């Protein structure tokens, strides 16, 4: 059972990103029309401090920047959250420059249908997604929510491009800085959510975490995600004014031998005991993302029994299905619901 006994929410991970290039107008429009309750987006920032909806600050895999000769000299190597990367980075581009780029499918070998839309969609600002949320809510006749993920908070803060104050301004401007609003926030860095709370932001939030990792804002000796997912860590999540956790799937149901479905880790029950929701990520239909129990055939890119795997997690009591395939989740749950 979910935390409050309500129908689980359907979170469209970067929109209907199995069918259209992620975090584009087309992906969000399709997700809302498929019945998604929440549209997830990642928040990064441009050189002129405009919030941009992109998976990462590295534009290499989600835009056509590599094909643009005018930006060839912007290619560089950086260390972002401890990871060395080569590419083109949002903090080196103005909004006007980013607006000349077009979105491409990140998983193009797995998703040729989505890749057929490459080059057609511009890069959205976060403000534009907020506007789109209102338009789509009016179109479908129910509240469609947003689920912004603040990316690389400490990294951008060190560059003098803090994200949180801009997010707070948008929440206020669109009347969503309230605990009963239609915008939820999440981040992998606890300090980001704490900073928003310290600014007086009252929108609900969730701490992202992944098996075996640690927050990018953690100093030497600070807690890793194993601790944050423990009973003590979950109590601290609640104490810091955060309303939920968003773990990777394997933190909810373990991965067994040879990739088979393992056992319930107890995380959902422990979080619910603290009054926290659990919104795990990310449900995808391709075999390579499924427990072997739900795969169909040997092709890693073929679609398996995604609905069956979703149901296994629903049986554990998760509060939301975060997926690239919102239509599958909506069908499984029996239709769309409004975000209250």
N, C-alpha and C positions, 0 to 999 in steps of 0.2 A: 504494500500500500504506500502511496505517496505521503509526504509529510503531513498534508492537511486533508488527505482523502480525495483530492480533486483529480480530474483528468490530467495526465502529464502534458506538459507543453511540447509543441514541436518547434524546434529551433532550426531554421534554415541556415546551415553553416556557410557563411559568405554568400547567401542567397541559394537558389536552386543550382548549386555549383557543379552538379553532375551533368547539367544540360546546357549551361551557358557559362562563359568565362566569369570567374568569381568576382564578386563585389562590383558588378556592373549594374546599370539600370535594368537591363534585360533579365539578369539573374534574380534581382529582387522582385521585379514585377511578376515573373513566373512563380517564384516561391509564394508570394502573397496569394496569387490566384490558385495555387495548388492547395492552399489552406494553412500555410505556416502561421504560427502564433507570433514568433519572434524572428527577426532578420538579423543575423550575426554579421558583424563587420570588424575589421582590424583597423586600429587608429595609429597612423604614423604622422610625420610632420614635414613640411617643406622648408626650404631655406628661409622663406619669408613668413614662417610661422603660421601656415595654414594647415589645418588638419586634413589628412588625405586618407581615403579608404583603400588600403592596400595590405596584402598579406604580410609583407615585410617592408622595411625601408629600402631593401635591395630590390630594384625594379627589374632585374634581369629576367626573371622567370615568368612575370605576369604582365609585361608590356612589350611593345615592339622596339624598345629603346636601342637594342643591339643593332637594329637595321637602320638607325638614323645617323648618317654621317656627321650631322651637325653636333652630335653629342659624343662622338668617338673619344674626344679628349677628356671626357668626364669619367671614363672607365678607370677604376682604381681598386685598391685592396684595403680593406678595413677589418678591424676586429670588433665584432658586435656581440655583446654578452658572452665574451670568451671564445667566439667562433670566428676564425679567419675566413673572410669572404672576398670574392672578386666580383665586381659588377658596377652598377650605377645606383646611387643612393639618393633618396628623396631630399635629404638635408643639403644636397649639392645642387638642387634645382629649385627655381621659383615655381609658383603655381602656374604662371603663364606658360612656362616651359613644359610642365607636367601635363597641362591641358592639350598640348600638341601630340602627346603619345596616345596609343590605343591599346586596349586590353587584349591579352592572348590567353589561351587555355594553358594552365600550369602543368596539367597531367595529359598532355596532348596524345600520347601513345595509348593511354587507357580510354580517353574520351574524345574520339574523333568527331562525334556529333557536336560537342561543345567547341572543339577546335575549328569547326567550319564557320564559326562566328568571329574568328580572330580578325582584329583590325577594324571592327565595326563600332565598338563602344569606347567612349571616352572614359578617362579616369575621374571618378567622383570625389568631391570633397565630402567630409563628414557632414557638413551643413546641408549639402544637397541630399544626402541620405535621410537626414531628419525631415526635410521638406517632402521627399518622396514617401516617407512613412505616412505622413498626413494625407497625401493624395491617395495612396493605396488603401488606407483605412476607409476613406470616403467611397472609393470604388467598390470594395468588397463588402461594405456595410458592417464592419466590425473593427475593433481596435487591433491593429497590427503593431507589435512592439519592436523595439530595437535592442540589440545586445552588443554594444561596442566593447571590444577588447583593446585595452591600452597596451601598446607594444613598446618594449625597450625604454621604459620610463626613466630608469637611472642613466642609461646611455644618452638619451636626448637631453636630460637635465644637465649632464656634464657639458653638453654643447651649447647650453644657454637657450634651449628650445623645449622648455617643460611643457608637457602635454596637458597635465591635469587642470591648470587654470583655464585653458581654452575649452576643455570638456565642460567644466563648471559653467562657463558663460553660455555654451550652447544649451545645456539643460535648463538654465534660467530663461533664456530667450524663447525656448519652445514650451515653457510651462511644464517641464518634466523633472524639475528638481523637487521631487516629493516621493515618499515611500510607496504611494499608491499609483505612481506614474506608469507609463508604458515603455520606459527605458530602464534596462538593467545594465550594470557595468561589470566587467570582469578583467582580471589581470593576473599574470604569473608572479608579479612582484607585490608582496604584502604592503610595502611602503607606499606604493601608488594608491591603493585603496584607502590606506590610513591618511594619506595626504588629502585626498578628496573629502574624507570625513572631517578632517581638521579645518577645511575650508567652509564647512557648514553644509556640504552636499548631503542630501537625505535620500537620494535615489538608491535603490537596493543594489547590492553588489555580491560578487562571488569570486573566490580565490581559485584560480586555475592551478593545477599541479600535474606532474607526470612522474611515473614510476622511475625511481632511481635518480631523480634530478634534484636540483636545489635552486632557489630563486636567484635571479641574476643580481639582485640587490643585496644578497647575503654576504656578510663579511666573514672573515676567518672565524670558525667556531660557531657561526650562526646555524640555525636549524635548516635541515633539508626537507623535501616533501614527504619523506617517510615519517618524520616527526609531525609535520603539519597535518597528516592524515591519521595520526594516533589520537586516542581519546583526549590526551593533554593538549595536543595541537588543535584539535577541533574546538575545544573549550576556549583556546586563545583566539581562534578565528572569531568566535561569537563575541568574546570580550572586546575585540577591536572594532566591533560595529559592522561586521561583514555577515551577510545573511545566508550564504551558501558556499558550497565548494563545487568545483568543476574538474574532476580528475580524469585522467585518461582511462579508457575502458578496462585495461588490465588491473587497475587499482580497485575496480568494483567486482569483477569476476576474473580470477587469475587465469593465466595462460598455462595449460597443462602440457603433458608430453606431446611432442611433435605438433604443437600448435593447436591442440584440441582445447575445448572449453574446460576450464578448471573449476574451482569452487568459489562460492561467495566469500569475499574477503572480510565481510562484516562492516565495511566502511559505510554503507548506506544506513544500516541500523545505528551505528555509532554517531553519525552526523544527525540523523533524525532525533536521537536522544538529546542532542544539544540544540534542537530546534532549527537545524540547518537543512536547506535543500541540497540535493545532489543532482547535478546536470553533467553527466559524463560526455566525453567526446572521443572520436567522431565516427558515426556509423556510415559505412560506405558499402556499396553492393559488390564491388569487384572482389573476386576470390582472395586476392592477396591481402585484403584488409579484414577477412573474416576468420573466425575460428574454423579449424578444419571440419568440424561437425556440420558446418553450414555451407561449405564449398560445393560447387557443382562442376565436375570435370577437372581437367588438369591445367587449363589455360588460366594463368594468374589474373588476366584481365577480364575473363568471363564473369557474368553475374551469378552469384550464389543465392542462398536463401536469406536475404537481408531481413525480411520480416520475421523469420524464425529467430534470428539472433537478437533483434530488437525485443522480441517477446521474452527471451531469456532474461534480459536486463529489466524489463518491466516487472517480471515475476519477483525480482529482488527488491523492487520498490523505488526505482529511480523516479525523479520528478520531472524530467524532460528528456526528449530524444533529440540530440544534436546531430544533424545529418546533412549530407550533400544531396540526399534524395527525400525531400520533405513530402512528396506525394506518397511514397511508400509508408512513411510514418502516419500520415493523415488517414490513409486507407486502413491501416492496422488499428488505429484508435477509433475509427468510426466517424470521421468528419472533423471539420475545423472547429475551433473554440476561440472565444475572445480572451485576450489577456486582461486580467483584472488587476 
